[in-house]
Structure formats: C-alpha cells, structure tokens
C-alpha cells in the first residue's frame, strides 16, 4: 500500500547537497515525490512509497548527507498525489 508523507527537515541542511542526496536515496528506494529548500533554511519533502521504503527513507532523512546536521524532522501523512518520479525543486 502506498503512503504519502509530508516531511520538514530542520538544521544545517542548505549548502550540503541535501536535496541531491535525498533524490539519490529516494531513487534507490523507489520513493516518488519531490524535495526543495525553504526560505527559512529548512528542507521540505513530499514522499510516496510503501511503508518499508518510507521508513528507510525517513531514517536516512534524520542523518542526511555527510556535512548535514539535522536537528529535527516533522512528518505527517497526507493525501496521495501519485507522483511518477522524484524531483529536486529549485
């Protein structure tokens, strides 16, 4: 069963290739959706996939790429959008 998660990642997540790394991990796990930088310094993610893939994806989001310093993550289920792939939104 496919689930939709809206995720906000807080911490040092700009300028550390967080979006590009998120896309690579999403593609590996078969997660669909998008990732973008917010003006307030956070990163927003919309992710859709099966429960196991989303659990692994969220675990990775808590760590992020090598130079990221994630301080907290907020996530909640949302309405399915049936994304076809995973995109980095500029």
The first five atom37 places (N, CA, C, CB, O) and aatype in JSON, in Angstrom:
{
  "aatype": [20, 20, 20, 20, 20, 20, 20, 20, 20, 20, 20, 20, 20, 20, 20, 20, 20, 20, 20, 20, 20, 20, 20, 20, 20, 20, 20, 20, 20, 20, 20, 20, 20, 20, 20, 20, 20, 20, 20, 20, 20, 20, 20, 20, 20, 20, 20, 20, 20, 20, 20, 20, 20, 20, 20, 20, 20, 20, 20, 20, 20, 20, 20, 20, 20, 20, 20, 20, 20, 20, 20, 20, 20, 20, 20, 20, 20, 20, 20, 20, 20, 20, 20, 20, 20, 20, 20, 20, 20, 20],
  "atom_mask": [
    [1, 1, 1, 1, 1],
    [1, 1, 1, 1, 1],
    [1, 1, 1, 1, 1],
    [1, 1, 1, 1, 1],
    [1, 1, 1, 1, 1],
    [1, 1, 1, 1, 1],
    [1, 1, 1, 1, 1],
    [1, 1, 1, 1, 1],
    [1, 1, 1, 1, 1],
    [1, 1, 1, 1, 1],
    [1, 1, 1, 1, 1],
    [1, 1, 1, 1, 1],
    [1, 1, 1, 1, 1],
    [1, 1, 1, 1, 1],
    [1, 1, 1, 1, 1],
    [1, 1, 1, 1, 1],
    [1, 1, 1, 1, 1],
    [1, 1, 1, 1, 1],
    [1, 1, 1, 1, 1],
    [1, 1, 1, 1, 1],
    [1, 1, 1, 1, 1],
    [1, 1, 1, 1, 1],
    [1, 1, 1, 1, 1],
    [1, 1, 1, 1, 1],
    [1, 1, 1, 1, 1],
    [1, 1, 1, 1, 1],
    [1, 1, 1, 1, 1],
    [1, 1, 1, 1, 1],
    [1, 1, 1, 1, 1],
    [1, 1, 1, 1, 1],
    [1, 1, 1, 1, 1],
    [1, 1, 1, 1, 1],
    [1, 1, 1, 1, 1],
    [1, 1, 1, 1, 1],
    [1, 1, 1, 1, 1],
    [1, 1, 1, 1, 1],
    [1, 1, 1, 1, 1],
    [1, 1, 1, 1, 1],
    [1, 1, 1, 1, 1],
    [1, 1, 1, 1, 1],
    [1, 1, 1, 1, 1],
    [1, 1, 1, 1, 1],
    [1, 1, 1, 1, 1],
    [1, 1, 1, 1, 1],
    [1, 1, 1, 1, 1],
    [1, 1, 1, 1, 1],
    [1, 1, 1, 1, 1],
    [1, 1, 1, 1, 1],
    [1, 1, 1, 1, 1],
    [1, 1, 1, 1, 1],
    [1, 1, 1, 1, 1],
    [1, 1, 1, 1, 1],
    [1, 1, 1, 1, 1],
    [1, 1, 1, 1, 1],
    [1, 1, 1, 1, 1],
    [1, 1, 1, 1, 1],
    [1, 1, 1, 1, 1],
    [1, 1, 1, 1, 1],
    [1, 1, 1, 1, 1],
    [1, 1, 1, 1, 1],
    [1, 1, 1, 1, 1],
    [1, 1, 1, 1, 1],
    [1, 1, 1, 1, 1],
    [1, 1, 1, 1, 1],
    [1, 1, 1, 1, 1],
    [1, 1, 1, 1, 1],
    [1, 1, 1, 1, 1],
    [1, 1, 1, 1, 1],
    [1, 1, 1, 1, 1],
    [1, 1, 1, 1, 1],
    [1, 1, 1, 1, 1],
    [1, 1, 1, 1, 1],
    [1, 1, 1, 1, 1],
    [1, 1, 1, 1, 1],
    [1, 1, 1, 1, 1],
    [1, 1, 1, 1, 1],
    [1, 1, 1, 1, 1],
    [1, 1, 1, 1, 1],
    [1, 1, 1, 1, 1],
    [1, 1, 1, 1, 1],
    [1, 1, 1, 1, 1],
    [1, 1, 1, 1, 1],
    [1, 1, 1, 1, 1],
    [1, 1, 1, 1, 1],
    [1, 1, 1, 1, 1],
    [1, 1, 1, 1, 1],
    [1, 1, 1, 1, 1],
    [1, 1, 1, 1, 1],
    [1, 1, 1, 1, 1],
    [1, 1, 1, 1, 1]
  ],
  "atom_positions": [
    [[0.84, -1.19, 0.0], [0.0, 0.0, 0.0], [0.88, 1.25, 0.0], [-0.95, 0.0, 1.22], [1.82, 1.36, 0.79]],
    [[0.58, 2.18, -0.87], [1.36, 3.41, -0.98], [0.87, 4.45, 0.02], [1.28, 3.97, -2.41], [-0.34, 4.63, 0.22]],
    [[1.82, 5.12, 0.64], [1.54, 6.15, 1.63], [2.21, 7.45, 1.2], [2.03, 5.73, 3.05], [3.25, 7.43, 0.55]],
    [[1.6, 8.6, 1.56], [2.18, 9.92, 1.28], [2.63, 10.53, 2.61], [1.15, 10.86, 0.54], [1.88, 10.55, 3.58]],
    [[3.87, 11.03, 2.63], [4.37, 11.75, 3.8], [4.81, 13.15, 3.39], [5.55, 10.99, 4.45], [5.48, 13.34, 2.38]],
    [[4.41, 14.13, 4.21], [4.94, 15.49, 4.1], [5.98, 15.62, 5.2], [3.8, 16.6, 4.22], [5.68, 15.4, 6.38]],
    [[7.21, 15.98, 4.82], [8.34, 15.98, 5.75], [9.0, 17.36, 5.73], [9.37, 14.87, 5.38], [9.18, 17.95, 4.66]],
    [[9.36, 17.87, 6.9], [10.16, 19.09, 7.02], [11.41, 18.73, 7.82], [9.35, 20.26, 7.71], [11.32, 18.22, 8.94]],
    [[12.57, 19.01, 7.23], [13.86, 18.71, 7.87], [14.48, 20.02, 8.33], [14.82, 17.94, 6.9], [14.6, 20.95, 7.54]],
    [[14.86, 20.09, 9.61], [15.44, 21.3, 10.19], [16.89, 21.05, 10.58], [14.62, 21.77, 11.41], [17.29, 19.93, 10.9]],
    [[17.68, 22.12, 10.55], [19.08, 22.03, 10.93], [19.94, 22.66, 9.85], [19.49, 20.57, 11.16], [19.49, 23.52, 9.1]],
    [[21.21, 22.22, 9.78], [22.11, 22.71, 8.73], [21.9, 21.81, 7.51], [23.64, 22.72, 9.21], [22.6, 20.81, 7.34]],
    [[20.93, 22.18, 6.68], [20.55, 21.34, 5.56], [20.59, 22.07, 4.22], [19.17, 20.78, 5.78], [20.21, 21.5, 3.2]],
    [[21.04, 23.32, 4.22], [21.27, 24.05, 2.97], [22.77, 24.09, 2.71], [20.67, 25.51, 3.03], [23.56, 24.2, 3.64]],
    [[23.16, 23.99, 1.43], [24.57, 24.08, 1.07], [25.38, 22.83, 1.39], [25.18, 25.23, 1.75], [26.61, 22.88, 1.42]],
    [[24.69, 21.7, 1.63], [25.39, 20.46, 1.97], [24.94, 19.32, 1.04], [25.13, 20.08, 3.44], [25.13, 18.14, 1.35]],
    [[24.36, 19.68, -0.1], [23.86, 18.71, -1.1], [22.75, 17.83, -0.54], [25.01, 17.84, -1.58], [22.6, 16.68, -0.95]],
    [[21.97, 18.38, 0.38], [20.87, 17.61, 0.97], [19.84, 17.2, -0.09], [20.18, 18.42, 2.08], [19.4, 16.05, -0.11]],
    [[19.47, 18.14, -0.97], [18.45, 17.82, -1.99], [18.94, 16.75, -2.95], [18.06, 19.08, -2.77], [18.21, 15.8, -3.24]],
    [[20.16, 16.9, -3.46], [20.69, 15.92, -4.42], [20.82, 14.54, -3.78], [22.06, 16.39, -4.96], [20.5, 13.53, -4.4]],
    [[21.3, 14.5, -2.55], [21.45, 13.22, -1.86], [20.09, 12.6, -1.57], [22.24, 13.41, -0.55], [19.93, 11.38, -1.65]],
    [[19.11, 13.43, -1.23], [17.75, 12.94, -0.98], [17.19, 12.29, -2.23], [16.83, 14.09, -0.52], [16.57, 11.23, -2.16]],
    [[17.39, 12.92, -3.39], [16.92, 12.34, -4.64], [17.58, 11.0, -4.91], [17.18, 13.3, -5.81], [16.91, 10.05, -5.31]],
    [[18.89, 10.9, -4.69], [19.6, 9.65, -4.92], [19.05, 8.53, -4.04], [21.11, 9.83, -4.66], [18.85, 7.41, -4.51]],
    [[18.81, 8.83, -2.77], [18.28, 7.82, -1.85], [16.85, 7.45, -2.24], [18.32, 8.34, -0.4], [16.49, 6.27, -2.24]],
    [[16.04, 8.45, -2.57], [14.65, 8.18, -2.99], [14.63, 7.28, -4.22], [13.9, 9.51, -3.29], [13.85, 6.33, -4.28]],
    [[15.49, 7.58, -5.19], [15.54, 6.77, -6.41], [15.94, 5.33, -6.08], [16.53, 7.38, -7.42], [15.38, 4.39, -6.65]],
    [[16.9, 5.15, -5.18], [17.34, 3.8, -4.78], [16.2, 3.02, -4.12], [18.54, 3.89, -3.82], [16.06, 1.81, -4.33]],
    [[15.39, 3.72, -3.32], [14.34, 3.06, -2.55], [13.01, 2.97, -3.32], [14.12, 3.79, -1.25], [12.08, 2.31, -2.86]],
    [[12.94, 3.62, -4.47], [11.68, 3.62, -5.23], [10.65, 4.59, -4.67], [11.09, 2.24, -5.25], [9.46, 4.44, -4.9]],
    [[11.12, 5.59, -3.92], [10.23, 6.62, -3.36], [10.01, 7.69, -4.42], [10.83, 7.23, -2.04], [10.95, 8.1, -5.1]],
    [[8.77, 8.15, -4.55], [8.42, 9.19, -5.52], [8.05, 10.47, -4.78], [7.25, 8.72, -6.43], [7.65, 10.43, -3.62]],
    [[8.18, 11.62, -5.46], [7.8, 12.9, -4.85], [8.75, 14.01, -5.23], [7.76, 12.76, -3.34], [9.16, 14.11, -6.39]],
    [[9.1, 14.87, -4.26], [9.99, 15.99, -4.53], [10.67, 16.46, -3.24], [9.22, 17.15, -5.19], [10.24, 16.13, -2.13]],
    [[11.73, 17.25, -3.42], [12.44, 17.88, -2.31], [12.79, 19.3, -2.72], [13.73, 17.07, -1.93], [13.13, 19.55, -3.87]],
    [[12.69, 20.25, -1.77], [13.05, 21.64, -2.06], [13.56, 22.35, -0.81], [11.84, 22.4, -2.65], [13.21, 21.99, 0.31]],
    [[14.4, 23.36, -1.04], [14.85, 24.24, 0.04], [13.77, 25.25, 0.34], [16.19, 24.95, -0.34], [13.11, 25.75, -0.57]],
    [[13.59, 25.55, 1.62], [12.66, 26.61, 2.02], [13.47, 27.86, 2.36], [11.79, 26.16, 3.25], [14.64, 27.78, 2.74]],
    [[12.84, 29.01, 2.23], [13.5, 30.29, 2.52], [13.95, 30.37, 3.98], [12.57, 31.45, 2.2], [14.9, 31.09, 4.28]],
    [[13.29, 29.65, 4.87], [13.63, 29.73, 6.3], [14.79, 28.81, 6.7], [12.42, 29.37, 7.13], [15.13, 28.72, 7.88]],
    [[15.4, 28.13, 5.72], [16.55, 27.29, 6.0], [16.22, 25.81, 6.17], [17.22, 27.77, 7.21], [17.12, 24.98, 6.3]],
    [[14.93, 25.49, 6.17], [14.52, 24.09, 6.26], [14.47, 23.47, 4.87], [13.14, 23.98, 6.95], [14.61, 24.16, 3.86]],
    [[14.27, 22.15, 4.82], [14.05, 21.44, 3.56], [12.68, 20.77, 3.66], [15.19, 20.38, 3.28], [12.39, 20.11, 4.66]],
    [[11.85, 20.93, 2.63], [10.55, 20.26, 2.57], [10.62, 19.1, 1.59], [9.44, 21.25, 2.15], [11.26, 19.18, 0.54]],
    [[9.96, 18.01, 1.96], [9.93, 16.81, 1.13], [8.5, 16.28, 1.07], [10.91, 15.73, 1.67], [7.82, 16.22, 2.09]],
    [[8.07, 15.91, -0.12], [6.84, 15.13, -0.28], [7.3, 13.77, -0.78], [5.8, 15.82, -1.29], [8.0, 13.68, -1.79]],
    [[6.93, 12.71, -0.07], [7.42, 11.37, -0.4], [6.27, 10.38, -0.43], [8.5, 10.93, 0.61], [5.42, 10.37, 0.46]],
    [[6.28, 9.53, -1.46], [5.28, 8.48, -1.56], [5.97, 7.16, -1.85], [4.26, 8.8, -2.65], [6.87, 7.08, -2.68]],
    [[5.52, 6.13, -1.16], [6.08, 4.8, -1.37], [5.43, 3.82, -0.43], [7.6, 4.8, -1.19], [4.5, 4.16, 0.3]],
    [[5.92, 2.58, -0.44], [5.38, 1.61, 0.5], [5.97, 1.87, 1.89], [5.68, 0.15, 0.03], [6.96, 2.59, 2.03]],
    [[5.34, 1.27, 2.89], [5.69, 1.56, 4.28], [7.16, 1.31, 4.58], [4.84, 0.73, 5.22], [7.81, 2.14, 5.23]],
    [[7.7, 0.19, 4.13], [9.1, -0.16, 4.43], [10.06, 0.84, 3.77], [9.41, -1.59, 3.94], [11.01, 1.29, 4.41]],
    [[9.8, 1.18, 2.51], [10.66, 2.15, 1.81], [10.62, 3.51, 2.51], [10.24, 2.3, 0.34], [11.65, 4.16, 2.66]],
    [[9.43, 3.94, 2.93], [9.31, 5.24, 3.59], [9.99, 5.23, 4.96], [7.83, 5.63, 3.74], [10.55, 6.24, 5.38]],
    [[9.94, 4.11, 5.67], [10.64, 4.02, 6.96], [12.15, 4.17, 6.76], [10.32, 2.69, 7.67], [12.81, 4.88, 7.51]],
    [[12.7, 3.48, 5.74], [14.13, 3.59, 5.45], [14.48, 5.01, 4.99], [14.55, 2.56, 4.37], [15.52, 5.55, 5.36]],
    [[13.6, 5.62, 4.18], [13.8, 6.98, 3.7], [13.82, 7.96, 4.87], [12.7, 7.36, 2.68], [14.7, 8.82, 4.94]],
    [[12.87, 7.84, 5.78], [12.83, 8.73, 6.95], [14.07, 8.55, 7.82], [11.56, 8.48, 7.78], [14.62, 9.53, 8.33]],
    [[14.5, 7.3, 8.0], [15.72, 7.05, 8.77], [16.89, 7.81, 8.15], [16.03, 5.54, 8.85], [17.68, 8.43, 8.85]],
    [[16.99, 7.74, 6.81], [18.08, 8.45, 6.13], [17.93, 9.96, 6.31], [18.11, 8.09, 4.64], [18.92, 10.66, 6.53]],
    [[16.7, 10.47, 6.21], [16.47, 11.93, 6.35], [16.97, 12.45, 7.7], [14.98, 12.25, 6.18], [17.41, 13.6, 7.79]],
    [[16.89, 11.62, 8.75], [17.39, 12.04, 10.06], [18.91, 12.24, 10.06], [17.01, 11.01, 11.12], [19.44, 13.01, 10.86]],
    [[19.61, 11.54, 9.17], [21.07, 11.66, 9.06], [21.46, 12.66, 7.98], [21.69, 10.29, 8.75], [22.24, 13.58, 8.23]],
    [[20.91, 12.48, 6.78], [21.25, 13.34, 5.65], [22.65, 13.03, 5.12], [21.16, 14.8, 6.04], [23.29, 12.09, 5.56]],
    [[23.11, 13.85, 4.17], [24.45, 13.65, 3.62], [25.53, 14.01, 4.65], [24.64, 14.5, 2.35], [25.23, 14.51, 5.74]],
    [[26.76, 13.74, 4.29], [27.89, 13.82, 5.22], [27.97, 15.12, 6.02], [29.15, 13.64, 4.47], [28.19, 15.08, 7.23]],
    [[27.8, 16.28, 5.36], [28.01, 17.57, 6.04], [26.75, 18.17, 6.64], [28.61, 18.55, 5.08], [26.8, 19.25, 7.23]],
    [[25.63, 17.5, 6.5], [24.38, 18.0, 7.08], [24.38, 17.78, 8.59], [23.16, 17.29, 6.44], [25.02, 16.86, 9.09]],
    [[23.68, 18.64, 9.29], [23.46, 18.49, 10.73], [21.97, 18.64, 10.97], [24.3, 19.55, 11.57], [21.47, 19.74, 11.17]],
    [[21.26, 17.52, 10.94], [19.81, 17.54, 11.13], [19.51, 17.66, 12.62], [19.15, 16.26, 10.52], [19.99, 16.86, 13.42]],
    [[18.69, 18.66, 12.98], [18.32, 18.85, 14.38], [16.96, 18.26, 14.69], [18.34, 20.33, 14.74], [16.73, 17.79, 15.81]],
    [[16.04, 18.28, 13.71], [14.74, 17.66, 13.92], [14.04, 17.44, 12.59], [13.86, 18.52, 14.85], [14.37, 18.05, 11.57]],
    [[13.06, 16.55, 12.64], [12.23, 16.25, 11.46], [10.78, 16.2, 11.9], [12.66, 14.9, 10.79], [10.45, 15.62, 12.93]],
    [[9.93, 16.83, 11.1], [8.48, 16.72, 11.3], [7.94, 15.96, 10.1], [7.78, 18.14, 11.46], [8.29, 16.26, 8.96]],
    [[7.08, 14.98, 10.36], [6.46, 14.28, 9.24], [5.03, 13.91, 9.59], [7.26, 13.02, 8.85], [4.72, 13.58, 10.74]],
    [[4.18, 13.97, 8.6], [2.8, 13.52, 8.79], [2.25, 13.0, 7.47], [1.91, 14.67, 9.35], [2.68, 13.41, 6.39]],
    [[1.29, 12.1, 7.58], [0.69, 11.53, 6.38], [-0.21, 12.56, 5.71], [-0.11, 10.25, 6.71], [-0.85, 13.38, 6.37]],
    [[-0.24, 12.48, 4.38], [-1.07, 13.39, 3.61], [-1.8, 12.63, 2.5], [-0.23, 14.52, 3.02], [-1.77, 11.4, 2.44]],
    [[-2.43, 13.39, 1.65], [-3.2, 12.82, 0.55], [-2.27, 12.36, -0.57], [-4.21, 13.85, 0.01], [-1.34, 13.08, -0.94]],
    [[-2.53, 11.18, -1.11], [-1.72, 10.64, -2.21], [-1.81, 11.53, -3.43], [-2.16, 9.22, -2.56], [-2.9, 11.97, -3.82]],
    [[-0.65, 11.8, -4.04], [-0.6, 12.6, -5.27], [-0.2, 11.76, -6.47], [0.38, 13.76, -5.1], [-0.29, 12.22, -7.61]],
    [[0.23, 10.52, -6.23], [0.65, 9.59, -7.29], [1.75, 10.17, -8.18], [-0.55, 9.22, -8.15], [1.61, 10.21, -9.4]],
    [[2.83, 10.63, -7.56], [3.98, 11.15, -8.3], [4.56, 10.05, -9.18], [5.06, 11.7, -7.33], [4.49, 8.86, -8.85]],
    [[5.14, 10.44, -10.3], [5.74, 9.46, -11.23], [7.21, 9.24, -10.96], [5.56, 9.92, -12.66], [7.73, 8.17, -11.27]],
    [[7.9, 10.24, -10.38], [9.31, 10.11, -10.08], [9.64, 11.01, -8.9], [10.18, 10.47, -11.32], [8.74, 11.56, -8.27]],
    [[10.92, 11.18, -8.6], [11.35, 12.04, -7.5], [12.15, 13.2, -8.07], [12.19, 11.25, -6.46], [13.15, 12.98, -8.75]],
    [[11.72, 14.42, -7.81], [12.32, 15.61, -8.4], [12.93, 16.52, -7.37], [11.3, 16.37, -9.2], [12.44, 16.61, -6.24]],
    [[14.0, 17.22, -7.75], [14.56, 18.31, -6.96], [13.91, 19.59, -7.47], [16.15, 18.37, -7.08], [14.04, 19.93, -8.65]],
    [[13.19, 20.29, -6.6], [12.51, 21.53, -6.97], [13.43, 22.69, -6.64], [11.13, 21.67, -6.24], [13.91, 22.8, -5.51]],
    [[13.67, 23.56, -7.63], [14.55, 24.71, -7.42], [13.8, 25.83, -6.73], [15.12, 25.2, -8.74], [14.38, 26.89, -6.47]]
  ]
}
